[in-house]
Amino acid sequence: MWGDIMLLNLLTKEEKHYFLDLAKYLTKVDGNIEEAEFIELKFLTTEMGKEIDDYETNDHKIAIDKLESSSLKAKKIVLINLITLILSDDFYHTEEHYLLEQLLEKWKISERKKAELFKVVYGQRDLREKAKIVVSS
């Protein structure tokens, strides 16, 4: 669980709903929701606020298409949070990888930008681990 990157509050209500469609799909893709994924998803939904309280998720494929008309900034916010969610359980499932690659291609996100997004997520993860070590020693 990291939850520090978020920025989900910058999305519109509709974009938050589409993000939630993708996030919920990704947490269920391997057949079961791991505890780390559940905690991370709870963290992310809390930051999105009341706008999603009663939202019933829809098909993730519709969300992909709807988000295509969003700003590049919104797409990057969605991606960085999906990457955080995907890596929260330390298991990168094939379907998670496939969906992420599909989003990157469809939204025309370059390999360089993809690497930057992953670097931010890994950097945040490393920082949290270092903080745990400092606090524990």
N, C-alpha and C positions, 0 to 999 in steps of 0.2 A: 504494500500500500504506500503510495506516494502522495497523490492528491495536491501537490504543491504547484503544478504547472497550470492546470485548469483553464482559466480565461473563458470558461463557458458562459459567464454572465454577460459577455460581449455579444453573444449570439441573439438573434431575434427569437421570439417565442416559437415560431415555426421551425427555425433551424435547431433549436433545442429539442423539439419533438423528433425531428429527423435524426439528430445525433442519438437520441435515446433508442430509436428504432434500430440503428446500427449497433449500438452498444449492447442492447439486450440480445440481439441476434448473435453477436460474437461471444457473449458469455455462455450461450447455450450450444454453440456449434459442436463442441466435442462431447456432447451428451450429458454433461453435468456441470453445474456451476461450482467452481472451486471457492473455498472460503475467501481467499485473497481477492478473487474477482468480485465476489459479492460485496466485500468491504469497500473495494475501490469504486464499484458502481454506486454504492450508497453515498460515498464521499462526493462523487461527481454529481449525482442527482441533488444532493443537498445544496451544492453551489448554484444549481440552475434555478432554485427558488420555487415559489408557489405555482409558477406557470406550468409546471409539469405534474403537479400533485394528482390530478385525476386523469392524466393522459393514458389512454390505452394504446399500446404499441401497434404499429402497422407493419406491412411488408418492408423489409430492409431494401429491396430492389427499388421500390417507389422512393424511399428516402434518398438513395443514391442519385436518382434522376432529378428529384426536387432540389437537392443541394447543388446540382450542377450550375444552376443560375445564381447561386450565392457568390459573394465576393471571394476573392482569393484568400483574404485574411480569414474569413469564416471557414473556408475549406481547410486551411492550415490549423486552425483551432480544433476543428473536428478531428483531423488526422492525428495531431499530437496527443489528444486525449484518447483516441482509439488505440494508439501505440502504447500509451501508458496502461490502458486497460488490458490489452493483449499480453503485455509482458508482466502484469501483476502477479500471475501465478507461476512464473518462470518456465512456462511450457508454451511454445509457439506452435500451435496446431496448424496443420496444412491448410485447412479452410480459412483460418484467420489470415494466414499469409496470402492466400489466393484473393480474399476480399480486399485486403490492404493494397495489393498490387493492382487490382481492378480499379480501385478508387484513384490511385496515383496516375494510372494511365488515362482513365476517363476524364479526370480533372486536370490533366496535362501538368502534373507536378514532376519536375525534373529529378533525375537521379541525385544531383547535387543537393537539391532541396530536401529530398527524402533522407539523405545522409545527415543533413543538418537537423532535421526533426528527430531522428533516432539519437543523434549526439546529445541533443538537449535532454531527452528522456533518460538516456544512460548517465549523463552528467548529474541529473537530479537524483537518480538512484544511488550513484556513487557518493554524493554529498550526504544523503541520508545514512548510508552505511558508515561513513566516516564519523558522522555525528553520534551514532550508536556506540562506536568504538571509543570515542572521546568520553562520552558520558559513562561508559561501563568501566573505564580503566582508572 
